Amino acid sequence: MDNDILQLKNNFIDISNMGWIKSMRGGSTGIGYTFEYYLGKSEDNFFLPDYNGIEIKTHRSYSNSSFTLFNVSPDGESFFEIERLYNLYGHRGKNCSNSKVLNNSVVCSKKTCVGLKYKFSLDFSDAKQRVYLNVYDRNNVFVENNSYWTYSLLKERLFLKYDILAIVFADSKFVGGFEYFKYSCIKFYKIKSFDSFIEAIKKDKICITFKIGTFKSGKRVGQIHDHGTGFCINYSDIDYVFDVIDYF
């Protein structure tokens, strides 16, 4: 792994020495897509690490945005638990008058409003080794907590994805309507422990984000479109879960 870190670091130095690079894609994903292009890596959405066992994330230096550690759907009373949640608690989105969405970020310490009728929050059972999704009505009356994530599944996904995490930082500017990046720093991280991950959820440093919509065209129009259920963390909170092991 030390050789893989050294190789990625050397490749980063080559890209950094290029100076300002025009984004190869508009929008928020341009920073990562452009870096991976010059790295010679094809784009993917797999749950395995990106590059020789190293998971790469890119970050605009001025931003305090979040990123998805991994996606994993909950277990529960239904074989298709996400579909059950969507059917029961999906609601009309701001720009979706004819279809439902379930696009909400959920934490432990407070209840998140979901549509006009419900609220979500997270809860734990260390005895049962589960993270639960608690559902309440708008009067804070408990409705159910039949959806959950087992500690064993979360641990498997976490350590499968994050043997080593590399965060690439970049400055950004717009010239003539196009965004340009200057990749300025790379930091390598190692996961602290699974307990630190669970504690980060309990402290609201990690949220669970549902990204569920509806197909608006094509053969599956009107059907559920599951973009994943993500465990997300802000870049500023990364030290709750990871330790820096190298940087340039």
Order of alpha helices (4+ residues) and beta strands (2+ residues): alpha-beta-alpha-beta-beta-alpha-beta-beta-beta-beta-beta-beta-beta-alpha-beta-beta-alpha-beta-beta-beta
